[in-house]
Structure formats: structure tokens, C-alpha cells
């Protein structure tokens, strides 16, 4: 049995979602949002770091999946998103979690079957796959989708016995001394 934490980073709202995998079956554990609507960017980044750290301490996940940065028309927004990702990744690596990164299109393809799926299609599939009776918030649904995507990708890689995965990257922290 393992728990996977998915993170949908944002400088104002960071979604998180946790799923449990037991005998190749997935189930919902928890989801929500870390809201940092007020204050300067350094203060918001601190709140994101502390929020992810608290989630890791509370739920003890074994793996961590996060959305890769995508190119945006607004360079300032892309930089802030990258910084939000960075503090979330630092929280995961300090907890010695392996980090898996997925492109938005790869996540949508894994869940919906098309990389061009919209947010409502992703949310619908999250609800279906996890047998949820109510829809999570959009950022939390994306985070759950990233956790599910990681499970599907990891399961497929193990089945195929290959490490070639389009749209994902893995970072394994070194063993503590």
C-alpha cells in the first residue's frame, strides 16, 4: 500500500491531492488548496512550503507528483509558478520523497485520453476514478489528477519494464547520511 501526493502549484492557490494505492486499486485520501492570496511573493512562497510540509507530515506519502512548468505568454506569471513549484519540490525532497514531474498534456492524456482535455473533463474523470460524490475544487482536482497520472504512468512502466516515458521526469533524492 502506498500514498501518492499530487501538487498543482500556484503562487496564490496551490492544489493538493492524495490517493492510496492498494493492490493496484486507487482510492481517495484527501484534497484541498493552500491559499496564499495576500502578502508579498516571499511570504506566499513560505506559506506554500509550510503547507506542503504539513501535508507530508500528516499523510506520510511515499511518492510526490507535480505539474511541470508550461510556457506562458506572461513571463512574470511563469516565473512565479516556477518559484511555487520550487518550494513544493524542496519540501518533498527534504522529506526524502521521490519527485515525479508531469507535463499538463501528459496528465490529461493519462486521465482523459486526450492531451487537449479541458478542466471539466479532468475533474469529471477524477470523480469517476475515485468514486467521489462531489467535485473537488479545480486546483485540488488537478492535483488528484497528477497523483492518478503518476500511478497510471508508474504502473504502465512497471508493466512494460521500460523507463521511456514521454512527458515526465523523475528526481530521486540521495539517501540521508
C-alpha angles and dihedrals in degrees: 000000000000139000122223122201117207122195128197100192126214134156092233103024123023115186123211132190133178128200131183120223116203122167089344092304119119127215136177119261107167144319141183145125136279103219119204101166098146136054136033123312096260090054092048091049089053090053091050091050093048092046094051090044091052092049090051092049093047100045102025097216119194096210137033127208125186137176117259119235113264124204112265133193087233109067093190092056091047091052092050090048089051091052091050089051090049096056091046091051091048090053089051096046092047086056088051093244119153109243123221121188124202131191113235091243092051091051092049091047092051093050107031103020095245130074089215095063117136127232093263092055091049092048091049092052092047089054092047096046094046096037092235118175093204132034119253120228113282096256092045090049090053090050091051088048090055091052091049090046090053092051092049093045094045092046092049092048092051090048093049094038092225135118098208106113122163114222101013139091132191131211119188114195116227119260113268115256 
